[in-house]
């Protein structure tokens, strides 16, 4: 049985940093980011903990492929992706808790 996955984009309070990640458990992963469970990580060092975009997939392999596509794009392309579903750049963390 395959486990699903998600690709996501996080930003910081001032929206100056973007981070693209992939996970098989978005809720747990967001908890880790928000609580700086990995204090030496990029997201902890730059206070990147606001979920502004995510996509769910049936398999982690699909999510990894999509993550690579997003990461290979420019910041402008990432911003366009965020604006397409979240034009206000709201933190979507509460939305995923019911996902």
C-alpha positions in Angstrom: 0.0 0.0 0.0 1.4 3.4 -1.0 1.3 6.3 1.4 0.2 9.7 0.1 2.2 12.8 0.1 2.1 16.6 -0.1 4.3 19.3 -1.5 4.2 22.7 0.3 5.6 26.2 0.3 6.4 28.1 3.5 7.4 31.7 4.1 8.4 33.9 6.9 6.5 36.8 8.5 7.8 39.4 6.0 7.4 37.0 3.0 11.0 37.5 2.1 12.0 33.8 2.2 10.3 30.9 0.4 10.9 27.2 1.3 9.5 24.3 -0.8 9.2 20.9 0.9 7.7 17.5 0.6 6.3 15.1 3.2 4.0 12.1 3.7 2.4 13.8 6.8 1.8 17.6 6.3 0.2 18.2 9.7 3.1 16.6 11.6 5.7 18.3 9.4 4.1 21.7 9.9 4.1 21.1 13.7 7.9 20.5 13.4 8.4 23.7 11.4 6.3 25.8 13.7 7.9 24.5 16.9 11.5 24.5 15.5 12.0 20.9 16.3 15.1 20.9 14.1 16.8 24.1 15.4 19.7 24.0 12.9 17.4 23.7 9.9 17.0 26.4 7.3 13.4 27.0 8.3 14.2 27.4 12.0 17.1 29.7 11.3 15.1 32.0 9.1 11.7 31.7 11.0 10.0 30.1 8.0 6.8 28.7 9.4 3.8 30.1 7.5 2.1 27.7 5.1 1.1 29.6 2.0 0.7 26.7 -0.5 0.2 23.0 -0.6 -0.9 20.2 -2.9 -1.8 16.7 -1.9 -1.0 13.5 -3.9 -1.9 9.9 -3.9 1.7 8.8 -3.5 4.9 10.3 -2.1 6.6 9.6 -5.4 4.1 12.0 -7.2 4.7 14.6 -4.5 8.5 14.3 -4.9 8.2 14.8 -8.7 6.1 17.9 -8.1 8.5 19.3 -5.5 11.4 19.0 -8.0 9.3 20.9 -10.6 8.5 23.7 -8.1 12.1 23.9 -6.8 13.5 24.2 -10.3 11.3 27.3 -11.0 12.1 30.9 -10.3 10.9 32.8 -7.3 8.5 34.6 -9.6 7.0 31.2 -10.7 6.6 30.2 -7.0 4.9 33.5 -6.2 2.5 33.0 -9.1 1.7 29.5 -7.8 0.9 30.9 -4.4 -1.1 33.8 -5.8 -3.2 31.4 -7.9 -4.7 29.7 -4.8 -3.9 32.1 -1.9 -3.7 35.7 -3.2 -3.5 37.2 0.3 -0.7 34.8 1.3 -2.7 33.7 4.4 -1.3 31.1 6.7 -3.1 27.9 5.7 -2.1 25.9 8.8 -5.6 25.9 10.3 -7.0 24.7 6.9 -4.8 21.6 6.8 -5.7 20.5 10.4 -9.0 19.4 8.9 -7.5 18.0 5.7 
